[in-house]
Amino acid sequence: MCKLLKTTIIGTGKVAKSLAGILCQKNMLYEVYGRNLDRALQIIPNNQVIKTTTSLDFSRSKSNAFIICVSDSSIAQVAQEIILPPQAILIHTSGAIDLDVLTNQKSNCAILYPIQTFTEKAIKTLENIPLLIEANNENTFRRVEKLAKSLSKRVFKTSQQERERLHIAAVFASNFTNRIIHAAQATLNHTNLPFDLLEPLIHQSINNALLQGAQKTLTGPAKRNDQITIDKHVSLLSLDPNIKALYQALTQYTLTTNQA
Amino acid sequence: MCKLLKTTIIGTGKVAKSLAGILCQKNMLYEVYGRNLDRALQIIPNNQVIKTTTSLDFSRSKSNAFIICVSDSSIAQVAQEIILPPQAILIHTSGAIDLDVLTNQKSNCAILYPIQTFTEKAIKTLENIPLLIEANNENTFRRVEKLAKSLSKRVFKTSQQERERLHIAAVFASNFTNRIIHAAQATLNHTNLPFDLLEPLIHQSINNALLQGAQKTLTGPAKRNDQITIDKHVSLLSLDPNIKALYQALTQYTLTTNQA
């Protein structure tokens, strides 16, 4: 058995903010790194005394897991510059960046990818959020697994290929559901109807698809192959070329997957 | 004040089934029409004695509101064939079909369009479901409004143009969110990961967009204009041409609407 990890958070953005609060609550946060000390202090919950630093030289740090929460494009540079204490693990939290960006630089590396979207409003718990782990050796995997299991009930070991597929699926599940709601909203811009008219429909449709299956609960013009309604909708959207192109692409996907 | 309407449901499909249960509960269902008497009986809740018929001649019926719940393509034919008692209102429930399909045949006509998706599993209440009304005269509107308000707290009068826009918005909100979940699911087919991994992410993304606004809570590669990740995803989807085309269309929509 390995002892619970003491963690350092590298970064002060949305993921860093949620993780700092959650790790702090579990008494597992040792320090926070930020290029700007004020921002580092801001992500630490009130009344908590946590070390902050603007230096990536952690050779004397008592922490043993360094969790990089910076933007994808900055992860490689942090991995290169950071100086770790012996035996420490270097972790990043991105679904999009491969593990070799870390292993090219350090010995014990892992990805700890939370399947969640983070906004400025910090998330209070990861208890029900799936955490995916990829590690470059078995000992590192076990140590990160222990960290992950102290945060979430749903911890999975993944291969690079699985994480890559999951990241694409997450783009659909999160970013693209967001754009569908945006398109629905934009369509109502031309009316006096309030947008929240659509909320019960959105929730019911999502629940139907998740609980009974997407294929079984599909409805609508493209499902019925109702070309008259499809043509009418496309014609009504002639002044909204972006929404029209998206409508046509989604209709095409519906027609194809409905036949399958 | 007009008395509460006694209703006849024309049809035995998903909408008919939910409406029959709800109207029955409120003691407002007088009879059910089905081409097949067994199917008509099946949509009536247990222990309720409701008239059933296979004839569209309602000249002697005591009902005064006839709610057509058949498929869109059959509404015109029902409107033509049905024989109504004096003063009765003819109603359909489709967002896709214009009112003139009814008014071409009968005097007092309305659309009562529930903004909800219906499956085989009957919905127990419309209390929080928006109901949109379009009618061809003021008296008919008031009578249908009274019926609608006895079913839902959210009743709106709409123009044809507004209903048309709303129907497109509803296709996005319902049918297309279903397809996004389908695509996310299909992407995970190639892995051993369970699909319900994505459920917390889907719920959080939907809630973020509905409560804080879609534009403010958008995240992901296209939002960041991260062409490296986008190219990698497109390349990984090369064996799934349908998902790939959908990914590209949604990415294009994201790039365009993110600049706006």
Boltz contact constraints between the chains, C-beta under 6 A:
constraints:
  - contact:
      token1: [A, 96]
      token2: [B, 229]
      max_distance: 6.0
  - contact:
      token1: [A, 115]
      token2: [B, 197]
      max_distance: 6.0
  - contact:
      token1: [A, 115]
      token2: [B, 201]
      max_distance: 6.0
  - contact:
      token1: [A, 116]
      token2: [B, 201]
      max_distance: 6.0
  - contact:
      token1: [A, 117]
      token2: [B, 204]
      max_distance: 6.0
  - contact:
      token1: [A, 117]
      token2: [B, 205]
      max_distance: 6.0
  - contact:
      token1: [A, 117]
      token2: [B, 219]
      max_distance: 6.0
  - contact:
      token1: [A, 119]
      token2: [B, 208]
      max_distance: 6.0
  - contact:
      token1: [A, 119]
      token2: [B, 217]
      max_distance: 6.0
  - contact:
      token1: [A, 128]
      token2: [B, 200]
      max_distance: 6.0
  - contact:
      token1: [A, 129]
      token2: [B, 200]
      max_distance: 6.0
  - contact:
      token1: [A, 130]
      token2: [B, 197]
      max_distance: 6.0
  - contact:
      token1: [A, 162]
      token2: [B, 191]
      max_distance: 6.0
  - contact:
      token1: [A, 162]
      token2: [B, 193]
      max_distance: 6.0
  - contact:
      token1: [A, 164]
      token2: [B, 236]
      max_distance: 6.0
  - contact:
      token1: [A, 165]
      token2: [B, 187]
      max_distance: 6.0
  - contact:
      token1: [A, 165]
      token2: [B, 190]
      max_distance: 6.0
  - contact:
      token1: [A, 165]
      token2: [B, 191]
      max_distance: 6.0
  - contact:
      token1: [A, 166]
      token2: [B, 193]
      max_distance: 6.0
  - contact:
      token1: [A, 168]
      token2: [B, 187]
      max_distance: 6.0
  - contact:
      token1: [A, 168]
      token2: [B, 233]
      max_distance: 6.0
  - contact:
      token1: [A, 169]
      token2: [B, 184]
      max_distance: 6.0
  - contact:
      token1: [A, 169]
      token2: [B, 187]
      max_distance: 6.0
  - contact:
      token1: [A, 169]
      token2: [B, 188]
      max_distance: 6.0
  - contact:
      token1: [A, 170]
      token2: [B, 201]
      max_distance: 6.0
  - contact:
      token1: [A, 171]
      token2: [B, 220]
      max_distance: 6.0
  - contact:
      token1: [A, 172]
      token2: [B, 180]
      max_distance: 6.0
  - contact:
      token1: [A, 172]
      token2: [B, 183]
      max_distance: 6.0
  - contact:
      token1: [A, 172]
      token2: [B, 184]
      max_distance: 6.0
  - contact:
      token1: [A, 173]
      token2: [B, 184]
      max_distance: 6.0
  - contact:
      token1: [A, 173]
      token2: [B, 198]
      max_distance: 6.0
  - contact:
      token1: [A, 173]
      token2: [B, 201]
      max_distance: 6.0
  - contact:
      token1: [A, 173]
      token2: [B, 202]
      max_distance: 6.0
  - contact:
      token1: [A, 174]
      token2: [B, 201]
      max_distance: 6.0
  - contact:
      token1: [A, 174]
      token2: [B, 205]
      max_distance: 6.0
  - contact:
      token1: [A, 175]
      token2: [B, 220]
      max_distance: 6.0
  - contact:
      token1: [A, 176]
      token2: [B, 180]
      max_distance: 6.0
  - contact:
      token1: [A, 176]
      token2: [B, 250]
      max_distance: 6.0
  - contact:
      token1: [A, 177]
      token2: [B, 177]
      max_distance: 6.0
  - contact:
      token1: [A, 177]
      token2: [B, 180]
      max_distance: 6.0
  - contact:
      token1: [A, 177]
      token2: [B, 205]
      max_distance: 6.0
  - contact:
      token1: [A, 178]
      token2: [B, 205]
      max_distance: 6.0
  - contact:
      token1: [A, 178]
      token2: [B, 209]
      max_distance: 6.0
  - contact:
      token1: [A, 178]
      token2: [B, 214]
      max_distance: 6.0
  - contact:
      token1: [A, 178]
      token2: [B, 218]
      max_distance: 6.0
  - contact:
      token1: [A, 179]
      token2: [B, 250]
      max_distance: 6.0
  - contact:
      token1: [A, 179]
      token2: [B, 253]
      max_distance: 6.0
  - contact:
      token1: [A, 179]
      token2: [B, 254]
      max_distance: 6.0
  - contact:
      token1: [A, 180]
      token2: [B, 172]
      max_distance: 6.0
  - contact:
      token1: [A, 180]
      token2: [B, 176]
      max_distance: 6.0
  - contact:
      token1: [A, 180]
      token2: [B, 177]
      max_distance: 6.0
  - contact:
      token1: [A, 180]
      token2: [B, 180]
      max_distance: 6.0
  - contact:
      token1: [A, 181]
      token2: [B, 209]
      max_distance: 6.0
  - contact:
      token1: [A, 181]
      token2: [B, 214]
      max_distance: 6.0
  - contact:
      token1: [A, 182]
      token2: [B, 214]
      max_distance: 6.0
  - contact:
      token1: [A, 183]
      token2: [B, 172]
      max_distance: 6.0
  - contact:
      token1: [A, 184]
      token2: [B, 169]
      max_distance: 6.0
  - contact:
      token1: [A, 184]
      token2: [B, 172]
      max_distance: 6.0
  - contact:
      token1: [A, 184]
      token2: [B, 173]
      max_distance: 6.0
  - contact:
      token1: [A, 187]
      token2: [B, 165]
      max_distance: 6.0
  - contact:
      token1: [A, 187]
      token2: [B, 168]
      max_distance: 6.0
  - contact:
      token1: [A, 187]
      token2: [B, 169]
      max_distance: 6.0
  - contact:
      token1: [A, 188]
      token2: [B, 169]
      max_distance: 6.0
  - contact:
      token1: [A, 190]
      token2: [B, 165]
      max_distance: 6.0
  - contact:
      token1: [A, 191]
      token2: [B, 162]
      max_distance: 6.0
  - contact:
      token1: [A, 191]
      token2: [B, 165]
      max_distance: 6.0
  - contact:
      token1: [A, 193]
      token2: [B, 162]
      max_distance: 6.0
  - contact:
      token1: [A, 193]
      token2: [B, 166]
      max_distance: 6.0
  - contact:
      token1: [A, 197]
      token2: [B, 115]
      max_distance: 6.0
  - contact:
      token1: [A, 197]
      token2: [B, 130]
      max_distance: 6.0
  - contact:
      token1: [A, 198]
      token2: [B, 173]
      max_distance: 6.0
  - contact:
      token1: [A, 199]
      token2: [B, 210]
      max_distance: 6.0
  - contact:
      token1: [A, 200]
      token2: [B, 128]
      max_distance: 6.0
  - contact:
      token1: [A, 200]
      token2: [B, 129]
      max_distance: 6.0
  - contact:
      token1: [A, 201]
      token2: [B, 115]
      max_distance: 6.0
  - contact:
      token1: [A, 201]
      token2: [B, 116]
      max_distance: 6.0
  - contact:
      token1: [A, 201]
      token2: [B, 170]
      max_distance: 6.0
  - contact:
      token1: [A, 201]
      token2: [B, 173]
      max_distance: 6.0
  - contact:
      token1: [A, 201]
      token2: [B, 174]
      max_distance: 6.0
  - contact:
      token1: [A, 202]
      token2: [B, 173]
      max_distance: 6.0
  - contact:
      token1: [A, 204]
      token2: [B, 117]
      max_distance: 6.0
  - contact:
      token1: [A, 205]
      token2: [B, 117]
      max_distance: 6.0
  - contact:
      token1: [A, 205]
      token2: [B, 174]
      max_distance: 6.0
  - contact:
      token1: [A, 205]
      token2: [B, 177]
      max_distance: 6.0
  - contact:
      token1: [A, 205]
      token2: [B, 178]
      max_distance: 6.0
  - contact:
      token1: [A, 208]
      token2: [B, 119]
      max_distance: 6.0
  - contact:
      token1: [A, 209]
      token2: [B, 178]
      max_distance: 6.0
  - contact:
      token1: [A, 209]
      token2: [B, 181]
      max_distance: 6.0
  - contact:
      token1: [A, 210]
      token2: [B, 199]
      max_distance: 6.0
  - contact:
      token1: [A, 214]
      token2: [B, 178]
      max_distance: 6.0
  - contact:
      token1: [A, 214]
      token2: [B, 181]
      max_distance: 6.0
  - contact:
      token1: [A, 214]
      token2: [B, 182]
      max_distance: 6.0
  - contact:
      token1: [A, 217]
      token2: [B, 119]
      max_distance: 6.0
  - contact:
      token1: [A, 218]
      token2: [B, 178]
      max_distance: 6.0
  - contact:
      token1: [A, 219]
      token2: [B, 117]
      max_distance: 6.0
  - contact:
      token1: [A, 220]
      token2: [B, 171]
      max_distance: 6.0
  - contact:
      token1: [A, 220]
      token2: [B, 175]
      max_distance: 6.0
  - contact:
      token1: [A, 229]
      token2: [B, 96]
      max_distance: 6.0
  - contact:
      token1: [A, 233]
      token2: [B, 168]
      max_distance: 6.0
  - contact:
      token1: [A, 236]
      token2: [B, 164]
      max_distance: 6.0
  - contact:
      token1: [A, 242]
      token2: [B, 253]
      max_distance: 6.0
  - contact:
      token1: [A, 242]
      token2: [B, 256]
      max_distance: 6.0
  - contact:
      token1: [A, 246]
      token2: [B, 253]
      max_distance: 6.0
  - contact:
      token1: [A, 249]
      token2: [B, 249]
      max_distance: 6.0
  - contact:
      token1: [A, 250]
      token2: [B, 176]
      max_distance: 6.0
  - contact:
      token1: [A, 250]
      token2: [B, 179]
      max_distance: 6.0
  - contact:
      token1: [A, 253]
      token2: [B, 179]
      max_distance: 6.0
  - contact:
      token1: [A, 253]
      token2: [B, 242]
      max_distance: 6.0
  - contact:
      token1: [A, 253]
      token2: [B, 246]
      max_distance: 6.0
  - contact:
      token1: [A, 254]
      token2: [B, 179]
      max_distance: 6.0
  - contact:
      token1: [A, 256]
      token2: [B, 242]
      max_distance: 6.0
